[in-house]
């Protein structure tokens, strides 16, 4: 930093001044003429201790908020303590003055050396300078002025000499930190490197790289990384992991790989497993499991030594993508990587096999685990396969495996019982489902929302509405919060059993719940009213649906259109169709064909032609898609009677 024989630049921040400022002890005389005494802007003063003078006049003509102000400042030299300061030339002073406070600085004549005044002390409570750690006041002023220059100035050429004298790597960090704008921080570091040939600290690079990546300025970040390496700085594992993952998120896997190879091969630095794990997790979330495995094998060829946890991440990604064969190849090669498979490895493969309905193969893998004796299967191993059998309706095999699990000493949990109860419920075997529920309570496994939802669904399937509602009340008595799926099962079950009034009451319970309603909950009730010919009530349900911020979907509009057509209310059906198009919800082919058929039957040929024109321009669906989407979206086998009737009549 410069010697005490330098300069302070200071601001006078006053909210209201009707008399000369009196908060500066170094002012012996101030004569001020105010055009608007109730206002004051920001004014710039210039002080120097190079040649102490007895008096100097400095005129600052402010142009802030329309204020015209003139200060005649007379400074009295002091001979007390010295203070660090920053020296600006006249040209620099005028440039700073035009940037800070938007003032035009004019320097009056002096008897010895123009443009030099003497100030020994500045009141920091008036300056309003933000705390900046442990750096000195002069450095804090430098940082503030540097930030102002880079925010407001299109050129830093007038200050090049000053920066070359006083800028240090530590001050570069402070400036970048205070700018808070990644682009400007990049600009400042670039200026200091190219114009001042300065190397920077690790802290500066770390700060700038994170801010640039956080603002999606990855091209600039790569350039900063190259500067960092040129300065001999090596990223630690935390920064490296951040950069690798950040580039992977934006699809720049080439740069992620380049960074890893650079640090491993050129720096002789061990890369932490967390870095690789974060990278592979990002790739898997982007559905790039095969690319992740390809990169993994490339890194192996570069003598990367993985850990089992990393291999398990890749296994999970492959299984979720349905790439079971690739997952088993990893299992075959895992020992050649220097790793040993663990129970999580096998459980991941078991889960992947059950996802593609290869449950018998998963069962064989379970037997292999038992025969190897390296470790015993756990409750997750058994429950995954039991759940796979139950989803396929193979309750005999599921029950046998459950008994085998008990004999092995593995204690079943709530998920195990839920899988069996749900399987029996879907088959309509409510006696077995209820027996398992009782056994579940005896074993100390608390039932949860999935348990009760499966029982409710099972009772509705066999037409036992009273028992289903009894389970619903038990669930509420235990203060178990219902899920969106629970409400869907209740509404669909009641509608299937011609209990529309009660189903409507369940919809009313959604108000005030922490559940975001979805169209598939309302659609069975709307369909039920249309089926019974009560389209007015169906319209009311749709209005309630929209009041609850639940937008009707394609199926909702289709049910309404066909319901109104069946009642002969063609104009309303056309209005619903137009609204459907207006909100951007493209109708299905079944909707358009049946609307057109009904219009032709009542002699509305012009409207039918308009609908046909839509078919020619927009349709790409087949006639069976609507019924499939309905059954899938409601999570229940609720027939859309109105649609089925019209399909038969239009066929």
C-alpha positions as CSV (number, residue, x, y, z in Angstrom):
1,X,0.0,0.0,0.0
2,X,1.2,3.6,-0.5
3,X,2.8,5.7,2.1
4,X,1.0,8.2,4.3
5,X,2.0,10.9,1.8
6,X,-0.9,10.0,-0.5
7,X,-4.6,10.8,-0.9
8,X,-8.0,10.1,0.6
9,X,-11.1,10.2,-1.5
10,X,-14.2,10.6,0.6
11,X,-17.9,11.0,0.3
12,X,-20.1,13.4,2.3
13,X,-23.4,11.6,2.8
14,X,-25.9,14.0,4.4
15,X,-29.7,13.5,4.3
16,X,-30.4,17.2,4.9
17,X,-28.1,20.1,5.1
18,X,-29.3,23.7,5.7
19,X,-26.0,24.9,7.1
20,X,-22.3,24.2,6.4
21,X,-21.4,20.6,7.4
22,X,-19.9,20.6,10.9
23,X,-19.0,16.9,11.3
24,X,-15.5,17.2,9.9
25,X,-13.0,18.6,12.5
26,X,-10.4,19.2,9.8
27,X,-12.6,21.9,8.2
28,X,-11.7,25.3,9.6
29,X,-14.0,27.2,7.3
30,X,-16.8,26.2,5.0
31,X,-18.8,28.7,3.0
32,X,-21.7,27.1,1.2
33,X,-24.4,28.5,-1.1
34,X,-27.4,26.2,-1.4
35,X,-30.0,26.3,-4.1
36,X,-32.0,23.6,-2.4
37,X,-31.0,23.5,1.3
38,X,-33.3,20.6,2.1
39,X,-31.4,18.3,-0.3
40,X,-27.9,17.2,-0.8
41,X,-26.2,14.6,-3.1
42,X,-22.9,12.9,-2.8
43,X,-19.8,15.0,-3.1
44,X,-16.2,14.2,-3.7
45,X,-13.3,15.8,-1.9
46,X,-9.6,15.5,-2.7
47,X,-6.9,15.5,0.0
48,X,-3.2,15.0,0.0
49,X,-0.3,15.2,2.4
50,X,2.5,15.3,-0.1
51,X,3.0,19.1,0.5
52,X,1.1,20.4,3.5
53,X,-0.5,23.8,2.5
54,X,-2.0,26.4,4.8
55,X,-5.0,26.8,2.6
56,X,-6.4,25.6,-0.7
57,X,-9.7,26.2,-2.4
58,X,-11.5,23.3,-3.9
59,X,-14.8,23.8,-5.8
60,X,-17.2,20.9,-6.3
61,X,-20.0,21.6,-8.6
62,X,-22.7,19.0,-7.9
63,X,-25.3,17.9,-10.4
64,X,-27.2,15.4,-8.4
65,X,-31.0,15.5,-8.5
66,X,-31.0,18.9,-10.0
67,X,-29.0,20.5,-7.2
68,X,-26.5,23.2,-7.9
69,X,-24.0,23.5,-5.1
70,X,-20.7,25.2,-4.7
71,X,-18.3,24.5,-1.8
72,X,-15.3,26.6,-0.9
73,X,-13.3,24.3,1.3
74,X,-10.3,25.6,3.4
75,X,-8.3,22.9,5.0
76,X,-6.0,23.5,7.9
77,X,-2.9,21.2,8.1
78,X,-2.5,19.0,11.2
79,X,0.8,17.6,12.5
80,X,-0.6,14.6,14.4
81,X,-0.7,10.9,13.5
82,X,-0.2,9.6,10.0
83,X,-2.9,7.7,8.2
84,X,-2.6,5.3,5.2
85,X,-4.0,6.8,2.0
86,X,-4.4,6.4,-1.7
87,X,-3.0,8.9,-4.2
88,X,-5.0,10.0,-7.3
89,X,-3.7,12.3,-10.0
90,X,-5.9,15.1,-11.2
91,X,-7.1,13.2,-14.2
92,X,-7.9,10.2,-12.0
93,X,-9.7,12.4,-9.6
94,X,-11.9,14.0,-12.2
95,X,-12.7,10.5,-13.6
96,X,-13.6,9.2,-10.2
97,X,-15.7,12.3,-9.5
98,X,-17.7,11.7,-12.7
99,X,-18.4,8.1,-11.7
100,X,-19.0,8.5,-7.9
101,X,-21.7,10.9,-7.0
102,X,-22.1,11.9,-10.7
103,X,-20.2,15.2,-9.9
104,X,-17.9,17.3,-12.0
105,X,-14.7,18.0,-10.0
106,X,-13.0,21.4,-10.6
107,X,-9.8,22.2,-8.8
108,X,-9.1,25.8,-8.0
109,X,-5.7,27.6,-8.1
110,X,-3.2,27.2,-5.3
111,X,0.0,29.1,-4.4
112,X,2.4,26.2,-4.5
113,X,1.3,23.0,-6.0
114,X,-2.2,23.0,-7.6
115,X,-4.6,20.2,-6.8
116,X,-3.0,19.4,-3.4
117,X,-4.8,19.8,-0.1
118,X,-4.0,18.3,3.3
119,X,-6.2,16.0,5.3
120,X,-5.1,14.0,8.2
121,X,-8.4,12.3,9.3
122,X,-11.7,11.2,8.0
123,X,-14.8,10.5,10.0
124,X,-15.8,6.9,9.2
125,X,-19.2,7.3,10.7
126,X,-20.0,9.9,8.0
127,X,-18.5,7.9,5.1
128,X,-21.0,5.0,5.6
129,X,-18.4,2.4,4.5
130,X,-19.5,-1.2,4.8
131,X,-17.4,-3.4,7.1
132,X,-14.8,-5.2,5.1
133,X,-13.1,-7.6,7.5
134,X,-9.7,-6.8,8.7
135,X,-8.4,-4.7,5.8
136,X,-7.3,-1.2,6.5
137,X,-9.4,1.9,5.8
138,X,-7.3,3.0,2.9
139,X,-7.6,-0.5,1.4
140,X,-11.4,-0.4,1.9
141,X,-11.5,3.0,0.1
142,X,-9.5,1.5,-2.8
143,X,-11.9,-1.5,-3.0
144,X,-14.9,0.8,-3.0
145,X,-13.5,3.0,-5.7
146,X,-12.4,0.1,-7.8
147,X,-15.9,-1.4,-7.7
148,X,-17.4,1.9,-8.7
149,X,-15.0,2.2,-11.6
150,X,-15.8,-1.2,-13.0
151,X,-19.6,-0.8,-12.5
152,X,-19.9,2.6,-14.1
153,X,-16.9,3.1,-16.4
154,X,-16.6,1.9,-19.9
155,X,-12.8,2.2,-19.8
156,X,-10.3,1.9,-17.0
157,X,-7.4,3.4,-19.0
158,X,-7.4,6.6,-16.9
159,X,-6.7,4.5,-13.8
160,X,-4.2,2.0,-15.2
161,X,-1.2,3.7,-13.6
162,X,-2.8,3.9,-10.2
163,X,-3.9,0.2,-10.3
164,X,-0.4,-0.9,-11.3
165,X,1.0,0.8,-8.3
166,X,-1.4,-0.2,-5.6
167,X,-3.4,-3.3,-6.7
168,X,-2.4,-6.5,-4.8
169,X,-3.8,-10.1,-5.1
170,X,-5.5,-9.7,-1.7
171,X,-7.2,-6.5,-2.9
172,X,-8.3,-8.3,-6.1
173,X,-10.2,-10.8,-3.9
174,X,-11.8,-8.0,-2.0
175,X,-13.0,-6.3,-5.2
176,X,-14.4,-9.5,-6.7
177,X,-16.1,-10.3,-3.5
178,X,-17.7,-6.9,-3.2
179,X,-18.8,-6.6,-6.8
180,X,-21.4,-9.4,-6.4
181,X,-21.7,-9.5,-10.2
182,X,-19.9,-12.5,-11.8
183,X,-19.4,-10.7,-15.1
184,X,-17.8,-7.7,-13.5
185,X,-15.6,-9.9,-11.3
186,X,-14.5,-11.7,-14.4
187,X,-13.8,-8.4,-16.1
188,X,-11.7,-7.2,-13.2
189,X,-9.6,-10.4,-12.9
190,X,-9.1,-10.3,-16.7
191,X,-8.0,-6.7,-16.5
192,X,-5.5,-7.4,-13.7
193,X,-4.0,-10.4,-15.6
194,X,-3.7,-8.9,-19.1
195,X,-3.0,-5.3,-18.2
196,X,-1.1,-5.6,-14.9
197,X,0.3,-9.2,-15.5
198,X,-0.8,-10.2,-12.0
199,X,-1.2,-13.7,-10.6
200,X,-4.1,-14.3,-8.2
201,X,-4.7,-16.3,-5.0
202,X,-6.6,-19.5,-4.7
203,X,-9.4,-17.7,-2.8
204,X,-10.0,-15.4,-5.7
205,X,-10.2,-18.2,-8.3
206,X,-12.4,-20.3,-6.0
207,X,-14.8,-17.3,-5.5
208,X,-15.0,-16.4,-9.1
209,X,-15.4,-19.9,-10.4
210,X,-18.3,-20.6,-8.1
211,X,-20.1,-17.4,-8.9
212,X,-19.6,-17.8,-12.7
213,X,-20.9,-21.4,-12.7
214,X,-23.8,-20.4,-10.4
215,X,-24.8,-17.8,-13.1
216,X,-24.5,-20.3,-16.0
217,X,-21.4,-18.5,-17.3
218,X,-19.5,-21.8,-17.9
219,X,-17.5,-20.6,-20.8
220,X,-16.0,-17.8,-18.8
221,X,-15.5,-20.2,-15.9
222,X,-13.4,-22.5,-18.1
223,X,-11.2,-19.6,-19.0
224,X,-10.8,-18.6,-15.4
225,X,-9.9,-22.3,-14.6
226,X,-7.2,-22.1,-17.3
227,X,-5.8,-18.9,-15.7
228,X,-5.8,-20.7,-12.3
229,X,-3.8,-23.5,-13.7
230,X,-1.4,-21.1,-15.4
231,X,-0.8,-19.5,-12.0
232,X,0.1,-22.8,-10.6
233,X,-3.0,-23.2,-8.5
234,X,-4.6,-26.7,-8.1
235,X,-8.3,-27.0,-7.2
236,X,-9.0,-28.9,-4.1
237,X,-11.6,-31.8,-4.1
238,X,-14.4,-29.5,-3.1
239,X,-13.9,-27.1,-5.9
240,X,-13.1,-29.8,-8.4
241,X,-16.3,-31.7,-7.4
242,X,-18.3,-28.5,-7.8
243,X,-16.9,-27.7,-11.2
244,X,-17.2,-31.3,-12.5
245,X,-20.9,-31.5,-11.4
246,X,-21.7,-28.0,-12.7
247,X,-20.4,-28.8,-16.2
248,X,-22.2,-32.1,-16.2
249,X,-25.5,-30.5,-15.3
250,X,-25.3,-28.2,-18.4
251,X,-24.4,-31.2,-20.6
252,X,-20.7,-30.4,-20.9
253,X,-19.4,-33.8,-20.0
254,X,-16.4,-33.3,-22.2
255,X,-15.2,-30.5,-19.9
256,X,-16.0,-32.5,-16.8
257,X,-13.8,-35.3,-18.1
258,X,-11.1,-32.8,-19.1
259,X,-11.0,-31.4,-15.5
260,X,-10.8,-34.8,-13.9
261,X,-8.0,-35.9,-16.3
262,X,-6.1,-32.7,-15.8
263,X,-6.1,-33.0,-12.0
264,X,-5.3,-36.7,-12.0
265,X,-2.6,-36.8,-14.7
266,X,-1.0,-33.4,-14.5
267,X,-1.2,-32.6,-10.8
268,X,-0.5,-35.9,-9.2
269,X,-3.4,-35.2,-6.8
270,X,-5.7,-37.8,-5.6
271,X,-9.3,-37.1,-6.5
272,X,-11.8,-37.9,-3.7
273,X,-14.5,-40.5,-4.5
274,X,-17.1,-37.9,-3.7
275,X,-16.2,-36.0,-6.9
276,X,-16.8,-39.0,-9.0
277,X,-20.0,-39.9,-7.1
278,X,-21.4,-36.4,-7.6
279,X,-20.6,-36.5,-11.3
280,X,-22.3,-39.9,-11.9
281,X,-25.3,-39.0,-9.8
282,X,-25.8,-35.9,-12.0
283,X,-25.5,-38.0,-15.2
284,X,-28.0,-40.6,-13.9
285,X,-30.5,-37.8,-13.0
286,X,-30.2,-36.7,-16.7
287,X,-31.0,-40.3,-17.9
288,X,-27.4,-40.7,-19.1
289,X,-26.6,-44.0,-17.3
290,X,-24.9,-45.6,-20.3
291,X,-22.8,-42.4,-20.8
292,X,-21.9,-42.6,-17.1
293,X,-20.7,-46.2,-17.5
294,X,-18.7,-45.3,-20.6
295,X,-17.0,-42.5,-18.8
296,X,-16.4,-44.7,-15.8
297,X,-14.6,-47.3,-17.9
298,X,-12.5,-44.6,-19.6
299,X,-11.4,-43.4,-16.1
300,X,-10.6,-47.0,-15.2
301,X,-8.2,-47.1,-18.1
302,X,-6.6,-44.0,-16.7
303,X,-5.9,-45.9,-13.5
304,X,-8.8,-44.6,-11.6
305,X,-9.5,-46.8,-8.5
306,X,-13.2,-46.8,-7.7
307,X,-15.0,-47.7,-4.5
308,X,-18.0,-50.0,-4.2
309,X,-20.3,-47.1,-3.4
310,X,-19.5,-45.6,-6.8
311,X,-20.2,-48.8,-8.7
312,X,-23.5,-49.1,-6.8
313,X,-24.5,-45.6,-8.1
314,X,-23.9,-46.8,-11.7
315,X,-25.8,-50.0,-11.0
316,X,-28.8,-48.1,-9.7
317,X,-28.8,-45.9,-12.8
318,X,-28.6,-48.8,-15.2
319,X,-31.4,-50.6,-13.4
320,X,-33.7,-47.6,-13.5
321,X,-33.0,-47.2,-17.2
322,X,-33.9,-50.9,-17.7
323,X,-30.3,-51.7,-18.8
324,X,-30.1,-54.9,-16.8
325,X,-27.5,-56.6,-19.0
326,X,-25.1,-53.7,-18.6
327,X,-25.7,-53.8,-14.8
328,X,-24.7,-57.5,-14.7
329,X,-21.6,-56.8,-16.8
330,X,-20.6,-54.3,-14.1
331,X,-21.2,-57.1,-11.5
332,X,-18.9,-59.4,-13.5
333,X,-16.2,-56.8,-13.7
334,X,-16.4,-55.3,-10.3
335,X,-13.6,-57.4,-8.8
336,X,-11.3,-56.4,-11.6
337,X,-11.8,-52.8,-10.5
338,X,-10.5,-53.7,-7.1
339,X,-13.9,-53.6,-5.5
340,X,-16.1,-56.2,-3.8
341,X,-19.9,-56.3,-4.3
342,X,-21.9,-55.8,-1.1
343,X,-25.6,-56.4,-0.2
344,X,-26.6,-53.1,-1.7
345,X,-25.1,-54.2,-5.0
346,X,-27.3,-57.3,-5.1
347,X,-30.4,-55.5,-3.8
348,X,-30.0,-53.0,-6.6
349,X,-29.9,-55.8,-9.1
350,X,-32.9,-57.5,-7.5
351,X,-34.9,-54.3,-7.7
352,X,-34.0,-53.8,-11.3
353,X,-35.1,-57.3,-12.3
354,X,-38.4,-56.9,-10.5
355,X,-39.0,-53.6,-12.3
356,X,-39.0,-55.4,-15.6
357,X,-41.1,-58.2,-14.2
358,X,-38.2,-60.8,-14.2
359,X,-39.1,-61.8,-10.6
360,X,-38.0,-65.5,-11.0
361,X,-34.6,-64.3,-12.0
362,X,-34.5,-62.0,-9.0
363,X,-35.4,-65.0,-6.8
364,X,-32.5,-67.0,-8.3
365,X,-30.1,-64.1,-7.5
366,X,-31.4,-64.2,-3.9
367,X,-30.6,-67.9,-3.7
368,X,-27.1,-67.2,-5.1
369,X,-26.5,-64.7,-2.3
370,X,-27.6,-67.3,0.3
371,X,-25.3,-70.0,-1.2
372,X,-22.2,-67.7,-1.4
373,X,-22.5,-67.0,2.3
374,X,-20.7,-63.7,2.0
375,X,-23.6,-61.9,3.6
376,X,-27.2,-62.8,4.4
377,X,-30.2,-61.2,2.5
378,X,-32.0,-58.6,4.5
379,X,-35.6,-57.5,4.7
380,X,-35.1,-55.3,1.6
381,X,-34.0,-58.3,-0.4
382,X,-37.1,-60.3,0.5
383,X,-39.6,-57.5,0.4
384,X,-38.5,-56.4,-3.1
385,X,-39.1,-59.9,-4.5
386,X,-42.4,-60.4,-2.6
387,X,-43.6,-57.1,-4.0
388,X,-42.6,-58.2,-7.5
389,X,-44.7,-61.4,-7.2
390,X,-47.7,-59.4,-5.7
391,X,-47.7,-57.0,-8.6
392,X,-47.9,-59.9,-11.0
393,X,-50.7,-61.4,-9.0
394,X,-48.5,-64.4,-8.1
395,X,-49.7,-64.5,-4.5
396,X,-48.8,-68.1,-4.0
397,X,-45.1,-67.5,-4.7
398,X,-45.1,-64.3,-2.7
399,X,-46.6,-66.1,0.3
400,X,-44.1,-68.9,0.1
401,X,-41.2,-66.4,0.0
402,X,-42.7,-64.6,3.0
403,X,-42.7,-67.9,5.0
404,X,-39.1,-68.5,3.9
405,X,-38.2,-65.1,5.1
406,X,-39.7,-65.8,8.5
407,X,-37.8,-69.1,8.8
408,X,-34.5,-67.4,7.9
409,X,-35.0,-65.1,11.0
410,X,-35.5,-62.0,8.9
411,X,-38.2,-59.9,10.5
412,X,-40.8,-58.4,8.1
413,X,-41.6,-54.7,8.2
414,X,-44.6,-52.6,7.3
415,X,-43.5,-52.5,3.6
416,X,-43.5,-56.3,3.5
417,X,-47.0,-56.6,4.8
418,X,-48.2,-53.8,2.6
419,X,-47.0,-55.6,-0.5
420,X,-49.0,-58.7,0.4
421,X,-52.1,-56.8,1.5
422,X,-52.2,-54.9,-1.7
423,X,-51.7,-58.0,-3.8
424,X,-54.6,-59.9,-2.1
425,X,-56.8,-56.8,-2.2
426,X,-56.4,-56.4,-6.0
427,X,-57.3,-60.1,-6.4
428,X,-60.4,-59.5,-4.2
429,X,-59.2,-62.0,-1.5
430,X,-60.1,-59.7,1.3
431,X,-60.1,-62.6,3.9
432,X,-56.3,-63.1,3.3
433,X,-55.7,-59.4,3.2
434,X,-57.5,-58.9,6.5
435,X,-55.6,-61.8,8.1
436,X,-52.3,-60.3,7.1
437,X,-53.5,-57.0,8.6
438,X,-54.1,-58.7,11.9
439,X,-50.7,-60.5,11.7
440,X,-49.1,-57.1,11.0
441,X,-50.6,-55.6,14.2
442,X,-49.5,-58.7,16.2
443,X,-45.9,-58.3,15.0
444,X,-45.8,-54.7,16.1
445,X,-45.7,-53.2,12.6
446,X,-47.7,-50.0,12.5
447,X,-50.0,-49.7,9.5
448,X,-49.5,-46.6,7.4
449,X,-51.5,-44.8,4.7
450,X,-50.5,-47.4,2.1
451,X,-51.9,-50.2,4.3
452,X,-55.3,-48.6,4.7
453,X,-55.5,-47.4,1.0
454,X,-54.9,-51.0,-0.1
455,X,-57.6,-52.3,2.2
456,X,-60.1,-49.6,1.1
457,X,-59.4,-50.3,-2.6
458,X,-59.8,-54.0,-2.0
459,X,-63.2,-53.7,-0.3
460,X,-64.4,-51.4,-3.1
461,X,-63.4,-53.9,-5.7
462,X,-65.6,-56.6,-4.2
463,X,-68.4,-54.1,-3.6
464,X,-68.2,-53.9,0.2
465,X,-68.6,-50.2,0.5
466,X,-69.5,-50.3,4.2
467,X,-66.2,-52.1,5.1
468,X,-64.2,-49.8,2.8
469,X,-65.6,-46.7,4.6
470,X,-65.0,-48.4,7.9
471,X,-61.3,-48.7,7.1
472,X,-61.4,-45.0,6.0
473,X,-62.8,-44.0,9.4
474,X,-60.2,-46.2,11.2
475,X,-57.5,-44.5,9.3
476,X,-58.8,-41.1,10.4
477,X,-59.1,-42.2,14.0
478,X,-55.4,-43.1,14.0
479,X,-54.6,-39.6,12.6
480,X,-53.0,-41.0,9.5
481,X,-53.1,-38.4,6.7
482,X,-54.6,-39.5,3.5
483,X,-52.6,-39.2,0.3
484,X,-53.7,-38.1,-3.1
485,X,-54.0,-41.8,-4.2
486,X,-56.2,-42.5,-1.1
487,X,-58.7,-39.8,-2.2
488,X,-58.6,-41.1,-5.8
489,X,-59.4,-44.6,-4.5
490,X,-62.2,-43.3,-2.4
491,X,-63.8,-41.2,-5.1
492,X,-63.5,-43.9,-7.8
493,X,-64.8,-46.6,-5.5
494,X,-67.9,-44.6,-4.4
495,X,-68.6,-43.6,-8.0
496,X,-68.3,-47.3,-9.2
497,X,-70.8,-48.2,-6.6
498,X,-73.3,-45.4,-7.5
499,X,-72.6,-43.3,-4.4
500,X,-72.1,-40.0,-6.2
501,X,-73.3,-37.9,-3.3
502,X,-70.7,-39.4,-0.9
503,X,-68.0,-39.1,-3.6
504,X,-68.9,-35.4,-3.9
505,X,-68.5,-35.1,-0.1
506,X,-65.0,-36.6,-0.3
507,X,-64.1,-34.0,-2.9
508,X,-65.1,-31.3,-0.4
509,X,-62.6,-32.7,2.1
510,X,-59.8,-31.6,-0.3
511,X,-60.4,-28.0,0.7
512,X,-57.8,-26.9,3.3
513,X,-55.7,-30.0,2.9
514,X,-52.0,-29.9,2.1
515,X,-52.8,-31.8,-1.1
516,X,-52.7,-30.3,-4.6
517,X,-55.8,-31.7,-6.3
518,X,-55.5,-33.3,-9.7
519,X,-58.0,-33.8,-12.4
520,X,-58.1,-37.6,-12.1
521,X,-59.8,-37.2,-8.7
522,X,-62.6,-35.1,-10.1
523,X,-63.1,-36.9,-13.4
524,X,-65.0,-40.0,-11.9
525,X,-67.6,-37.7,-10.3
526,X,-68.0,-35.6,-13.4
527,X,-68.3,-38.8,-15.5
528,X,-70.8,-40.2,-13.0
529,X,-73.1,-37.2,-13.3
530,X,-72.8,-37.2,-17.1
531,X,-73.6,-40.9,-17.1
532,X,-76.8,-40.2,-15.1
533,X,-77.7,-37.3,-17.3
534,X,-77.2,-34.7,-14.7
535,X,-74.8,-32.5,-16.7
536,X,-75.6,-29.4,-14.7
537,X,-74.2,-31.0,-11.6
538,X,-71.2,-32.1,-13.6
539,X,-70.6,-28.4,-14.6
540,X,-70.8,-27.4,-11.0
541,X,-68.1,-30.0,-10.1
542,X,-65.9,-28.5,-12.9
543,X,-66.4,-25.0,-11.5
544,X,-65.4,-26.2,-8.0
545,X,-62.4,-27.9,-9.6
546,X,-61.3,-24.7,-11.2
547,X,-61.9,-22.8,-7.9
548,X,-59.5,-25.1,-6.2
549,X,-56.9,-24.2,-8.9
550,X,-57.1,-27.6,-10.6
551,X,-57.2,-27.2,-14.3
552,X,-59.4,-29.6,-16.3
553,X,-57.5,-32.0,-18.5
554,X,-58.3,-33.6,-21.8
555,X,-60.4,-36.3,-20.3
556,X,-62.4,-33.8,-18.3
557,X,-63.4,-31.8,-21.4
558,X,-64.1,-35.0,-23.3
559,X,-66.5,-36.3,-20.6
560,X,-68.3,-32.9,-20.6
561,X,-68.6,-32.7,-24.4
562,X,-69.9,-36.2,-24.8
563,X,-72.3,-35.7,-21.8
564,X,-73.8,-32.6,-23.3
565,X,-74.1,-34.3,-26.7
566,X,-76.0,-37.2,-25.1
567,X,-78.4,-34.6,-23.6
568,X,-78.8,-32.8,-26.9
569,X,-77.2,-29.6,-25.6
570,X,-75.1,-29.2,-28.7
571,X,-74.3,-25.4,-28.4
572,X,-72.9,-26.0,-24.9
573,X,-70.9,-28.9,-26.2
574,X,-69.4,-26.7,-29.0
575,X,-68.7,-24.0,-26.4
576,X,-66.8,-26.5,-24.2
577,X,-64.9,-27.7,-27.3
578,X,-63.9,-24.1,-28.1
579,X,-62.8,-23.5,-24.5
580,X,-60.7,-26.7,-24.7
581,X,-58.9,-25.3,-27.8
582,X,-58.5,-21.8,-26.2
583,X,-56.7,-23.1,-23.1
584,X,-54.3,-25.2,-25.3
585,X,-55.7,-28.6,-24.3
586,X,-55.7,-30.6,-27.6
587,X,-58.8,-32.9,-27.9
588,X,-58.4,-36.6,-28.6
589,X,-59.6,-38.1,-31.8
590,X,-62.4,-39.8,-30.0
591,X,-63.7,-36.4,-28.7
592,X,-63.6,-34.9,-32.2
593,X,-65.2,-37.8,-34.0
594,X,-68.1,-38.2,-31.6
595,X,-68.7,-34.4,-31.4
596,X,-68.8,-34.3,-35.2
597,X,-71.1,-37.3,-35.4
598,X,-73.6,-35.7,-33.0
599,X,-73.5,-32.4,-34.9
600,X,-74.3,-34.1,-38.1
601,X,-77.2,-36.0,-36.6
602,X,-78.8,-32.8,-35.5
603,X,-78.2,-31.1,-38.8
604,X,-75.3,-28.8,-37.7
605,X,-73.3,-29.4,-40.8
606,X,-71.3,-26.1,-40.7
607,X,-70.1,-26.8,-37.2
608,X,-69.3,-30.4,-38.1
609,X,-67.2,-29.2,-41.0
610,X,-65.2,-26.9,-38.6
611,X,-64.6,-29.8,-36.3
612,X,-63.5,-32.0,-39.2
613,X,-61.0,-29.3,-40.3
614,X,-59.5,-29.6,-36.8
615,X,-59.1,-33.4,-37.4
616,X,-57.3,-32.9,-40.6
617,X,-54.8,-30.3,-39.2
618,X,-54.1,-31.6,-35.7
619,X,-55.0,-35.2,-34.8
620,X,-52.3,-37.8,-34.2
621,X,-53.9,-40.0,-31.5
622,X,-55.8,-43.3,-32.0
623,X,-59.3,-44.0,-30.7
624,X,-58.2,-46.3,-27.9
625,X,-55.8,-43.8,-26.2
626,X,-58.5,-42.0,-24.2
627,X,-59.9,-45.0,-22.4
628,X,-56.3,-46.1,-21.6
629,X,-55.3,-42.7,-20.2
630,X,-58.5,-42.5,-18.2
631,X,-58.0,-45.9,-16.4
632,X,-54.3,-45.0,-15.8
633,X,-55.0,-41.5,-14.5
634,X,-57.7,-42.5,-12.1
635,X,-55.7,-45.4,-10.7
636,X,-58.9,-47.5,-10.8
637,X,-61.0,-49.4,-13.2
638,X,-63.8,-46.8,-13.5
639,X,-65.7,-47.2,-16.8
640,X,-66.5,-44.1,-18.8
641,X,-70.0,-45.2,-19.7
642,X,-70.8,-42.2,-21.8
643,X,-67.7,-42.7,-24.0
644,X,-68.4,-46.4,-24.4
645,X,-72.0,-45.8,-25.5
646,X,-70.9,-43.3,-28.1
647,X,-68.2,-45.5,-29.3
648,X,-70.7,-48.2,-30.0
649,X,-73.2,-45.9,-31.7
650,X,-70.5,-44.2,-33.8
651,X,-68.8,-47.5,-34.8
